[in-house]
Amino acid sequence: MRKIGFEPFQILSNLGINFINNPISIINAMSFVSIPFVINSSYNGFLSVPIIYEKTAINIGVSNLKVFFTIYITMAGKSIISGLVLMWARGMSEFGAVRYMKKGEQSG
């Protein structure tokens, strides 16, 4: 029986892009699920930077890009790194669950 409808995985598979049992797809899925940890942590880190530093740097003629990298990234760096660590830990915990289920699937 022929299925009627939109089958994106079949179309991508015909193009040579395979999502099933592909490590890259697993990494993308885990990153997608864990990205809120990085976003929330970074957001709080950026909010903790006093605005006076930005205003002072702009007053002395520093470009916006340089202000972002030298002030914001430097001062919010610990929050960004802690978000990345949380993201990694969440990904590892989910990887353990996926690996456990995959192992059980093979032995059954």
Secondary structure, DSSP 8 states (H G I E B T S, - for coil): ----S--HHHHHHHTT---TT-HHHHHHHHHHHHHHHHHHHHHHHHHTS-HHHHHHHHHTT--HHHHIIIIIHHHSHHHHHHHHHHHHHHHHHHHHHHHHHHHHHHH-
